[in-house]
Amino acid sequence: MHTDLLKELCQTPAIPGREQALIDIMVRELRQTCDQVEIDAIGNVLGYRKGTQPGARKVMIAAHMDEIGFVVSHIDKNGFLRFSPRGGHVPRVLISQRVKIIGRKTLIGVVEGSPAFLKREDQQKTPEIKDLFIDTGLSEKEVNKHVEIGDVIVLDRDFIEQGDICMAKAFDDRVGCYVLLETMKRLKRVPVNVYVVGTAQEEVGVRGAFTASRGIDPDLGIALDVTAAFDVPGVAEHEHVSKLGNGVAIKIADAASISNHGIVKFLQGLARKHRIKHQLEILPFGGTDAMAMQRNGKGAVCTLSIPARYVHSPNEIIHKKDLEATIALLVKFIEASETCKLEF
Ligand SMILES: [Zn+2]
C-alpha cells in the first residue's frame, strides 16, 4: 500500500470552514475518476459518476475533509495567543503539544496552561481550553507581523509508518477521504449513480453533509469515518468497540444514526463472500455524516469505520490492513449495491 497520498492528506491543514487546501487535493484526485466534480457553497467537494444501469439508485459516499483545530482569537501584549476551538478537543491531550499557526508566515507554537494550572496542587486537575494559551516564544511585534485574529491553528505532527501501523494527526477523517479516493480508482463496474462527497464542517456538527445530502437526496448513504479502538490496557474487552487490525468495522449504530439492518447484513455478506476482514461496531457515543444522509436523504444509511486509537489526539493510530479492508468492501458494495435490500 502506497501511503504518499494518505500522508499528504494528513499533513494538509484543513479545519471546519477553512478546508480549501484539502478541497484542492480532493478536486485534483476526483477529476481522474469522476464524470463531474463541483464545489458547493459550504465547501463540499461533490464528485459524480454516472451509473451504467438506467434508472439506477443514487448512492452517496461521504468522508469529511475537516480536522479538529483552532483559530487565533486574541494576541496579548506579550505575544501569547488565545484560541477558539473548531471541533471537540480533549484539553488534557493539548498541553505541551506543538501547533502550527498558519498566518502570513507559518509559526510553530506550544500549547501551555495558565500559571494557576501549573501550580503543584493543580497539576492533577483537567484543564479547560479557556485556561490554555499558545507560546511561540516571539515578541508581540513579531507575532503581529505574521498572525492575525482568525488564522488557522492545527496540531503539528509528522506522519509515521511503523510496520503495519501508521501514526499521525487527522486520520479523523483523512483515512475516510483516502478510502473514498482509492475506491473510485479501483471501481470496475459502476451500475449505480455514485455521488462521492468530501464533506465540510463535520467536526462542528455534520454541517456539510446536511447540505450535500439535501441536494443529492441519496437512496443509500455510506459514511466513511474512524471509530474508537479502545483495545488498550485498562479497558474491558466488552468495551473495546473495535480492535485495531481486525478489519473494517461495519457500524450497527452510534449515538446519531442507526444503520439500515439490510445494508449491514448485505455488507456482512459481501465481506464473508470475498474474505474481507471485518468486525461489527456499536459506538455508544458520537456520530458521522451518516446522520445527515439519513435525515436529509431517503433514510437508508450505514457507516464503514476504520478503527483508530486515540481519536482527536495528535497521535491517532490506524492499521493499514483495516484501511485496505475498508477499500475492498466499499468497492464490492458499490459494484453490487443495486441488489442491496433494505430491512427494518
Ligand atoms: Zn472527529
Residues whose N, C-alpha, C, O or C-beta is under 5 A from the ligand:
A	BS01	ZN	D172
